[in-house]
Amino acid sequence: MTETNEQDMDRADRAPGQTEASGRRYILSAHAFSAPPLEPALYIVSTPIGNLGDITIRALETLAGASLIACEDTRVTGTLVQRFGLKAPLMPYHEHNADKQRPKILDLLSRGEPVALVSDAGTPLISDPGYRLVRDVVEAGHKVIPIPGASALLAGLVGAGLPSDTVLFAGFLPQKGGPKTARLKELGNIPATLVFYESPRRVGATLATMAEVLGGGREAAVARELTKRFETFERGTLESLAETFSGDAPKGEIVILIGPPGEQAPADAADAEVLLRLALETMPVSAAAKSVAKETGLDRNELYKQALEIKAGAESGT
């Protein structure tokens, strides 16, 4: 049996609430630190979204002092607790077993024990069903204490270069085409930067649908592998990003951010001329100008004049 498996079994076998005082500690940079006792409460603890160096001291003190850590996947959280020498027992808590496990957590709280809730990565309750536990804990008269930290939503937002004064987090879109299109139409005119989580397998198709429904010229960004070694931000229009991600599925978790309506990527005269020439191949002058104006945000009247010049030049052979 490996040392890791022995440690996991030791944590699982230890009864919640019986963690000895010497177990309330964490290890950081090869140094052991004692964690102060915690008041009875449910602690919503943010954990790193990739780089374990993003853990906060307060999060470590909370996890070290908790009688129980409720987590989505004990294997994922097990990596975290092993890295920082934490001793609190782990209990799986996710959407498939929540109804069974929730009473156990409420019972611990009623006996004056501190309990920590974590997700696999980032801040719990962001795009997960943990809010039901918080609601029941509050209704039972217990305290809920958030321990803030990493969040893919915020990391993506601050690196995207899009307006951040008004933001709407929409989580995951429906997977099927019809419901996905309907949801995007509901969100499309909201005057805010829209933030979505998406699977790398679906990101190309989703961006193509976004470009079709919301307009290809709308500013957007795709953040990938946030806080990790190969973190990337791709910025551009929805149309250009759909093209960028039209090939093989990228690796890593994806955050898609879309600027508010009217936030079109700047277009210069050369861009407009290319778009107008393409549009004039299938449209009359007025319709071409209207289409390019919608895509670029440029003045429709000026585009109409430019389209007339292009058309006249084409007819004269110049």
Secondary structure as GFF3:
##gff-version 3
##sequence-region A 1 318
A	DSSP	alpha_helix	3	13	.	.	.	ID=ss1
A	DSSP	three_ten_helix	21	23	.	.	.	ID=ss2
A	DSSP	beta_strand	25	28	.	.	.	ID=ss3
A	DSSP	beta_strand	31	34	.	.	.	ID=ss4
A	DSSP	beta_strand	42	45	.	.	.	ID=ss5
A	DSSP	three_ten_helix	52	54	.	.	.	ID=ss6
A	DSSP	alpha_helix	57	65	.	.	.	ID=ss7
A	DSSP	beta_strand	68	71	.	.	.	ID=ss8
A	DSSP	alpha_helix	74	83	.	.	.	ID=ss9
A	DSSP	beta_strand	90	92	.	.	.	ID=ss10
A	DSSP	alpha_helix	98	110	.	.	.	ID=ss11
A	DSSP	beta_strand	115	117	.	.	.	ID=ss12
A	DSSP	alpha_helix	131	139	.	.	.	ID=ss13
A	DSSP	beta_strand	144	147	.	.	.	ID=ss14
A	DSSP	alpha_helix	152	160	.	.	.	ID=ss15
A	DSSP	beta_strand	167	172	.	.	.	ID=ss16
A	DSSP	alpha_helix	177	187	.	.	.	ID=ss17
A	DSSP	beta_strand	193	198	.	.	.	ID=ss18
A	DSSP	alpha_helix	203	214	.	.	.	ID=ss19
A	DSSP	beta_strand	219	224	.	.	.	ID=ss20
A	DSSP	beta_strand	232	237	.	.	.	ID=ss21
A	DSSP	alpha_helix	238	244	.	.	.	ID=ss22
A	DSSP	beta_strand	254	258	.	.	.	ID=ss23
A	DSSP	alpha_helix	269	280	.	.	.	ID=ss24
A	DSSP	alpha_helix	285	296	.	.	.	ID=ss25
A	DSSP	alpha_helix	300	316	.	.	.	ID=ss26
###
